[in-house]
Amino acid sequence: MVDVLARVTDRVDVAERVDAPSIAPGACAIDLAHLARMTFGERSLEREVLALFDRQADMLLPRIRQGAPAMAAASAHTLKGSAVGIGAFKVARAVEEVEQAQGLEIRDAQIAAAVDTLAAVLEEAKAEIARLLQAA
């Protein structure tokens, strides 16, 4: 599992240097072309990375929502990197909004609203992942 994550993380480093697609309102939850590039077109690797992201999201969202500021920030950063890795650009953008709200130390209600938006787009991505894994 660590080897798989290391391979994808290496690809994320490359992806962060390349312009990511714009996040249009009607954009898919998972950019399948990006995912294929990141996993070298290996379908089994795509499935494994999607399943890992799904489990990771379940662990990280509560930490972002309820964790101490340092843990919430670290968890958000981890989730953003993973989201970029699989092509979940809406999730990555929502995490950026959470990070910005946390960084500005604005009111708790505004941070909570940003986290609620993140939770909604994360559920959208998880539903797409479930559909993709079921179809595989």
Secondary structure, DSSP 8 states (H G I E B T S, - for coil): -HHHHHHHHHHHHHHHHS------TT--SS-HHHHHHHTTT-HHHHHHHHHHHHHHHHHHHHHHHHS-HHHHHHHHHHHHHHHHHHT-HHHHHHHHHHHHHHHHT--HHHHHHHHHHHHHHHHHHHHHHHHHHHH-
